[in-house]
Amino acid sequence: MKWTRAVGRRSRIGAFVLLVLTVFALGFAAGSLARFDRSAPGRWSGSDSDRAFEAFWDAFALIESSYIEAVEVDELVDGAIEGMVAALGDAHSGYIRPGLCPLSRDFSGEFSGIGVTIKSNEATRQIEVLTVIPNTPADKIGVLPGDIFYEVDGQPVTAISQAELSALVPGPRGSTVSIKFKRGAEFITFEIVRDTFEKPNVSHKIVGDKLAYISMLDFHDLSRAQLAEAFDAVDIHSVHGLIFDIRNNPGGTLASAIEIGSAFIEDGVLLRQVSRDDSEEVTRASGDYAALDLPIVVLVDETSASASEVIAGAMQDHGVATILGETTFGKGTVQNLPELSSGGCLRLTVRRWLRPNGQSIHKRGISPDIVVERDAAEDEAGADYDPQLAAAIEYLESLRN
């Protein structure tokens, strides 16, 4: 399977999400996704908080009574929550308004939407198409990597979050969404009929001298079963080596990361999670080991993030694979999606995670065992040349000589 991808350097890479039924950008869900418990310890209370909120209520009363136009209270509340989350200064926390929240809480791997992944351009703050999934509505109508989202159904989206955009675009199968993109200096509008599909998350083939190549685009509820199918398809126990490609993989759910990691690691720690009070929760391999007895190379790049880094870090620490490529993105935090009484929800950072060896990868990434840069070699040999894959093949074949 050939994916249409746009590849950039770290300075141009933001977060990546799947514009289908659901998304969890550069992160994975952990713990409960239940409704927020207002009686839980830690809820603000006491005189200091009361005094702090006096100014808030003063501002609310002034706007409601004196602003030149009538205001919707719900809009003010949504804006206040957005501002409160923004004050955290955490790029991985955000507010998702009511109506969009349910679409951001499904990790089934089956989607209804247009079929693209997206990224935020850190320089321009614009959200653009990263990949176009083959045989999806976006692919069939002509959406291209690099297209910048400008309007959805007439609503400007240049200032909204990725989480909101990823929930705004999907919809029921057969319904139509109008999306205006900026392509270069021009604007182009597509009327896209949404469809339901299982995301083709895994591709596989035989390369080199009987080496298995398996690529995964992200990690969700179907990923472990898809990996097992790929193992069967390449007859994994008869090949001489495995190349596991998680480049351009932004992560997914914690449960899926544990399942995938456990396929490669028979026993041992997969990650450590540290909470606000510095307590540590240790997550070990689940026992779903694939009993692989062959050399493994894991391909990573600067877009490999979150759950991808959990898996790569655990495999590196346990010595079950050689990591090849470029330093990974460096997202070492865990988010939950608690629902609010309004029907909106927060994507809230609740823990930090560490590698099995206790090291944090946050904002530093995972360093490959073998560093192979991609862009320079591609410029010399042509865009279709993949120097990292070529290096992985060469390395695995050298082990047999």
C-alpha positions as CSV (number, residue, x, y, z in Angstrom):
1,M,0.0,0.0,0.0
2,K,1.4,3.4,-0.9
3,W,0.6,6.3,1.3
4,T,0.6,9.9,0.1
5,R,2.7,11.7,2.6
6,A,4.1,15.1,3.2
7,V,7.4,14.9,5.0
8,G,9.0,17.9,6.8
9,R,11.8,18.8,9.2
10,R,11.3,19.1,13.0
11,S,10.9,22.9,12.8
12,R,7.8,22.4,10.5
13,I,6.3,19.5,12.4
14,G,3.4,20.1,14.9
15,A,0.9,17.6,16.1
16,F,-0.8,15.0,13.9
17,V,-4.3,13.7,14.1
18,L,-6.6,11.5,12.0
19,L,-9.5,13.4,10.6
20,V,-12.0,10.6,10.7
21,L,-14.4,9.7,13.4
22,T,-12.0,10.4,16.3
23,V,-8.6,11.5,17.1
24,F,-6.2,11.8,20.0
25,A,-3.4,14.1,18.8
26,L,0.1,13.3,19.7
27,G,-1.0,11.3,22.7
28,F,-2.8,8.4,24.1
29,A,-5.7,8.0,26.5
30,A,-4.9,6.6,29.9
31,G,-7.1,5.8,32.9
32,S,-10.8,6.6,33.0
33,L,-12.7,8.5,30.4
34,A,-15.6,8.9,32.7
35,R,-17.5,12.0,33.6
36,F,-15.6,14.4,35.9
37,D,-16.2,13.7,39.6
38,R,-17.0,17.1,41.3
39,S,-16.6,15.5,44.7
40,A,-13.1,14.3,44.1
41,P,-10.2,15.5,46.2
42,G,-8.3,18.4,44.8
43,R,-11.4,20.4,43.6
44,W,-10.8,24.1,44.3
45,S,-12.3,25.3,47.6
46,G,-11.5,27.7,50.4
47,S,-11.1,31.4,50.8
48,D,-8.1,31.8,48.5
49,S,-10.0,30.3,45.5
50,D,-13.1,32.3,46.4
51,R,-11.2,35.5,46.4
52,A,-9.5,34.6,43.1
53,F,-12.9,34.0,41.5
54,E,-14.3,37.3,42.6
55,A,-12.7,39.0,39.6
56,F,-14.0,36.4,37.3
57,W,-17.6,37.0,38.5
58,D,-17.1,40.7,38.3
59,A,-16.0,40.4,34.7
60,F,-18.9,38.1,33.9
61,A,-21.4,40.4,35.4
62,L,-20.1,43.5,33.6
63,I,-20.1,41.7,30.2
64,E,-23.6,40.3,30.8
65,S,-25.0,43.7,31.9
66,S,-23.1,46.3,30.0
67,Y,-21.6,44.9,26.8
68,I,-23.0,46.6,23.7
69,E,-24.7,43.5,22.4
70,A,-26.5,40.6,24.1
71,V,-24.3,37.7,24.9
72,E,-24.9,34.0,25.0
73,V,-23.9,32.7,28.5
74,D,-22.8,29.3,27.0
75,E,-20.4,31.1,24.7
76,L,-18.9,33.1,27.6
77,V,-18.4,29.9,29.6
78,D,-16.8,28.1,26.7
79,G,-14.5,31.0,26.2
80,A,-13.6,31.1,29.9
81,I,-12.8,27.3,29.9
82,E,-10.7,27.7,26.8
83,G,-8.8,30.5,28.4
84,M,-8.2,28.6,31.6
85,V,-6.8,25.6,29.8
86,A,-4.7,27.8,27.6
87,A,-3.2,29.4,30.7
88,L,-1.7,26.0,31.5
89,G,0.8,26.6,28.6
90,D,0.5,22.9,27.7
91,A,0.2,22.2,24.0
92,H,-1.3,18.8,24.7
93,S,-4.2,20.0,26.9
94,G,-7.2,21.6,25.3
95,Y,-11.0,22.2,25.5
96,I,-13.4,20.5,23.2
97,R,-16.8,22.1,23.1
98,P,-20.2,20.3,23.6
99,G,-21.3,18.4,20.5
100,L,-17.8,17.8,19.4
101,C,-16.6,15.9,22.4
102,P,-18.2,12.5,21.7
103,L,-16.4,12.4,18.3
104,S,-13.1,12.8,20.1
105,R,-13.6,9.8,22.5
106,D,-13.8,6.8,20.1
107,F,-10.7,4.8,19.6
108,S,-12.3,1.8,17.9
109,G,-10.3,2.1,14.7
110,E,-13.4,2.3,12.6
111,F,-14.1,5.8,11.2
112,S,-16.7,7.9,9.4
113,G,-15.2,10.9,7.8
114,I,-13.0,12.1,4.8
115,G,-9.8,10.1,5.4
116,V,-6.8,12.3,6.0
117,T,-4.3,12.9,8.9
118,I,-3.4,16.4,9.8
119,K,-0.6,18.4,11.4
120,S,-0.2,21.9,12.8
121,N,2.5,24.0,11.2
122,E,4.4,25.4,14.2
123,A,5.6,28.5,12.2
124,T,2.2,29.5,10.8
125,R,-0.2,27.9,13.3
126,Q,-2.2,26.6,10.4
127,I,-3.6,23.1,10.2
128,E,-2.7,21.2,7.1
129,V,-3.1,17.8,5.6
130,L,-0.2,15.4,6.4
131,T,-1.4,12.2,4.7
132,V,-4.2,11.2,2.5
133,I,-5.5,7.7,3.1
134,P,-5.9,5.6,-0.1
135,N,-9.4,5.0,-1.4
136,T,-11.1,7.4,1.0
137,P,-13.4,10.3,0.1
138,A,-10.5,12.8,0.4
139,D,-8.3,10.7,-1.9
140,K,-10.9,10.2,-4.5
141,I,-11.9,13.9,-4.7
142,G,-8.3,15.2,-4.9
143,V,-7.3,16.5,-1.5
144,L,-3.4,16.6,-1.3
145,P,-0.8,16.7,1.4
146,G,0.0,20.3,2.3
147,D,-3.6,21.5,1.7
148,I,-4.4,24.0,4.5
149,F,-7.8,23.9,6.2
150,Y,-9.5,27.3,5.8
151,E,-13.3,26.8,6.2
152,V,-15.6,23.9,7.1
153,D,-19.2,24.3,6.0
154,G,-18.6,28.0,5.8
155,Q,-17.1,28.3,9.3
156,P,-13.5,29.7,9.5
157,V,-11.2,27.1,11.1
158,T,-7.9,28.9,11.0
159,A,-8.1,29.7,14.7
160,I,-9.6,26.5,16.2
161,S,-7.7,23.6,17.8
162,Q,-6.8,20.4,16.1
163,A,-9.1,18.5,18.5
164,E,-12.1,20.7,17.5
165,L,-11.2,20.4,13.8
166,S,-10.9,16.6,14.0
167,A,-14.4,16.5,15.6
168,L,-15.9,19.1,13.3
169,V,-15.1,17.4,10.0
170,P,-16.4,13.8,10.6
171,G,-20.1,13.0,10.4
172,P,-22.6,10.3,9.3
173,R,-21.9,8.2,6.3
174,G,-23.4,9.7,3.2
175,S,-23.5,13.2,4.6
176,T,-21.6,16.0,2.8
177,V,-19.1,18.4,4.3
178,S,-17.9,21.5,2.4
179,I,-14.2,22.2,3.0
180,K,-12.3,25.1,1.7
181,F,-8.5,24.5,1.5
182,K,-5.7,26.9,0.8
183,R,-3.3,25.3,-1.8
184,G,-0.3,27.5,-2.4
185,A,-1.7,31.0,-3.2
186,E,-5.1,29.6,-4.3
187,F,-8.3,28.5,-2.5
188,I,-10.1,25.3,-3.5
189,T,-13.4,24.1,-2.2
190,F,-14.4,20.4,-2.1
191,E,-17.8,19.0,-1.4
192,I,-16.8,15.7,0.2
193,V,-19.3,12.9,0.9
194,R,-18.3,11.2,4.1
195,D,-17.8,7.5,4.3
196,T,-17.3,4.8,6.9
197,F,-14.2,2.7,6.8
198,E,-11.7,0.8,8.9
199,K,-8.6,2.8,8.8
200,P,-6.0,0.8,6.8
201,N,-3.5,1.2,9.6
202,V,-1.0,-1.6,8.6
203,S,0.9,-2.2,5.4
204,H,3.3,-5.1,4.9
205,K,5.6,-6.6,2.3
206,I,8.7,-8.7,1.8
207,V,11.9,-6.7,1.1
208,G,15.6,-7.5,0.5
209,D,16.6,-11.0,1.1
210,K,13.4,-12.4,2.8
211,L,12.9,-9.6,5.3
212,A,9.5,-8.7,6.6
213,Y,8.5,-5.0,6.4
214,I,5.5,-3.9,8.5
215,S,4.3,-0.3,8.8
216,M,1.8,1.1,11.3
217,L,0.3,4.5,11.0
218,D,-1.1,4.8,14.6
219,F,-2.3,2.7,17.5
220,H,-6.0,2.1,18.3
221,D,-8.3,-0.7,19.5
222,L,-7.8,-2.8,16.3
223,S,-4.1,-2.4,16.0
224,R,-3.0,-5.6,17.8
225,A,-5.3,-7.7,15.7
226,Q,-4.0,-5.9,12.6
227,L,-0.4,-6.6,13.6
228,A,-1.2,-10.3,14.0
229,E,-2.7,-10.4,10.6
230,A,0.4,-8.8,9.2
231,F,2.6,-11.3,11.0
232,D,0.6,-14.1,9.3
233,A,0.7,-12.4,5.9
234,V,4.5,-12.2,5.9
235,D,4.9,-15.6,7.5
236,I,6.9,-14.0,10.3
237,H,8.4,-17.2,11.6
238,S,10.1,-18.0,8.3
239,V,11.7,-14.6,7.5
240,H,15.2,-13.6,8.3
241,G,14.4,-10.3,10.0
242,L,11.7,-7.7,10.6
243,I,11.6,-4.0,9.9
244,F,8.9,-2.4,12.0
245,D,8.1,1.1,10.6
246,I,6.5,3.6,13.0
247,R,7.6,6.7,11.2
248,N,4.8,9.3,10.8
249,N,3.0,7.5,13.6
250,P,1.7,10.0,16.2
251,G,0.6,7.4,18.8
252,G,-2.8,6.4,19.9
253,T,-4.3,4.8,23.0
254,L,-2.3,3.5,26.0
255,A,-4.0,0.2,25.9
256,S,-2.9,-0.3,22.3
257,A,0.6,0.7,23.1
258,I,0.7,-1.9,25.8
259,E,-0.7,-4.6,23.4
260,I,1.8,-3.8,20.6
261,G,4.7,-3.5,23.0
262,S,3.8,-6.9,24.6
263,A,3.9,-8.5,21.2
264,F,7.6,-7.8,21.1
265,I,8.6,-8.0,24.8
266,E,7.9,-11.2,26.6
267,D,8.2,-9.9,30.1
268,G,9.2,-6.7,31.8
269,V,8.4,-3.1,32.3
270,L,6.9,-1.2,29.3
271,L,6.7,2.2,30.9
272,R,6.4,4.1,34.2
273,Q,3.8,6.7,34.8
274,V,4.4,9.5,37.3
275,S,1.5,11.5,38.8
276,R,1.3,14.9,40.2
277,D,2.2,13.7,43.7
278,D,5.2,11.9,42.3
279,S,3.7,8.5,42.9
280,E,4.7,6.0,40.2
281,E,2.7,3.4,38.4
282,V,4.6,0.6,36.6
283,T,3.1,-1.0,33.5
284,R,4.5,-4.4,32.5
285,A,4.1,-6.5,29.4
286,S,0.6,-8.0,29.2
287,G,1.7,-11.5,28.2
288,D,0.4,-11.3,24.6
289,Y,3.9,-12.2,23.3
290,A,4.3,-13.1,19.6
291,A,7.4,-15.3,20.3
292,L,9.5,-13.6,17.7
293,D,13.0,-15.1,17.3
294,L,14.6,-12.8,14.7
295,P,16.5,-9.5,14.5
296,I,14.2,-6.5,14.5
297,V,14.8,-2.9,13.3
298,V,12.4,-0.2,14.3
299,L,12.2,2.8,12.0
300,V,11.5,6.1,13.6
301,D,11.6,9.8,12.7
302,E,10.8,13.2,14.1
303,T,7.0,12.5,13.7
304,S,7.1,9.3,15.8
305,A,5.4,10.4,19.0
306,S,3.7,9.4,22.2
307,A,2.7,5.8,22.1
308,S,5.2,5.2,19.3
309,E,7.9,6.4,21.6
310,V,6.6,4.2,24.4
311,I,7.0,1.2,22.1
312,A,10.4,2.2,20.6
313,G,11.8,3.1,24.0
314,A,10.7,-0.2,25.6
315,M,12.1,-2.2,22.7
316,Q,15.4,-0.3,22.9
317,D,15.7,-0.6,26.7
318,H,15.0,-4.4,26.6
319,G,17.4,-4.9,23.7
320,V,14.9,-6.6,21.4
321,A,15.3,-4.2,18.5
322,T,17.7,-1.8,16.9
323,I,16.2,1.7,16.5
324,L,17.1,3.3,13.2
325,G,16.3,6.7,11.8
326,E,16.0,10.2,13.4
327,T,15.4,11.4,16.9
328,T,11.7,11.0,17.7
329,F,9.2,13.8,18.5
330,G,9.5,13.8,22.3
331,K,6.1,13.7,23.9
332,G,6.3,12.2,27.4
333,T,2.9,13.0,28.8
334,V,-0.4,11.2,29.2
335,Q,-3.8,12.8,28.6
336,N,-7.3,11.9,29.8
337,L,-10.6,13.1,28.3
338,P,-12.9,13.8,31.2
339,E,-16.4,15.0,30.3
340,L,-17.9,18.1,31.8
341,S,-21.5,18.6,32.8
342,S,-22.1,20.8,29.7
343,G,-21.2,17.9,27.4
344,G,-17.9,19.4,26.5
345,C,-14.6,17.7,27.6
346,L,-11.1,18.5,28.4
347,R,-8.0,16.9,26.9
348,L,-6.0,17.2,30.0
349,T,-2.4,16.2,30.8
350,V,-2.6,14.1,33.9
351,R,0.7,12.1,34.1
352,R,4.3,12.0,32.8
353,W,5.6,8.7,31.5
354,L,9.1,7.4,31.6
355,R,11.0,4.7,29.7
356,P,11.6,1.3,31.5
357,N,15.0,2.6,32.4
358,G,13.4,5.6,34.2
359,Q,14.4,8.2,31.7
360,S,12.0,10.9,30.4
361,I,11.8,11.5,26.7
362,H,9.7,14.7,26.9
363,K,11.0,17.4,24.6
364,R,14.1,15.3,23.9
365,G,12.8,12.3,22.1
366,I,14.4,8.9,21.6
367,S,17.9,8.8,20.0
368,P,18.3,6.0,17.4
369,D,21.0,3.4,17.7
370,I,21.7,4.1,14.1
371,V,21.2,7.6,12.8
372,V,20.1,7.9,9.2
373,E,18.8,11.3,8.0
374,R,16.2,11.2,5.3
375,D,15.9,14.6,3.4
376,A,19.4,15.0,2.2
377,A,19.6,11.5,0.7
378,E,16.2,11.9,-0.9
379,D,17.3,15.2,-2.5
380,E,20.2,13.4,-4.1
381,A,18.5,10.1,-5.1
382,G,14.9,11.3,-5.8
383,A,11.8,11.6,-3.7
384,D,10.9,7.9,-4.0
385,Y,14.2,6.8,-2.5
386,D,13.9,5.8,1.2
387,P,17.4,5.8,2.7
388,Q,16.2,4.7,6.1
389,L,14.5,1.6,4.8
390,A,17.6,0.9,2.6
391,A,19.8,1.2,5.7
392,A,17.6,-1.1,7.7
393,I,17.7,-3.7,4.9
394,E,21.5,-3.4,4.7
395,Y,21.9,-3.7,8.4
396,L,19.7,-6.8,8.8
397,E,21.4,-8.5,5.8
398,S,24.8,-7.7,7.3
399,L,23.9,-9.7,10.4
400,R,23.7,-12.9,8.2
401,N,27.1,-12.4,6.6
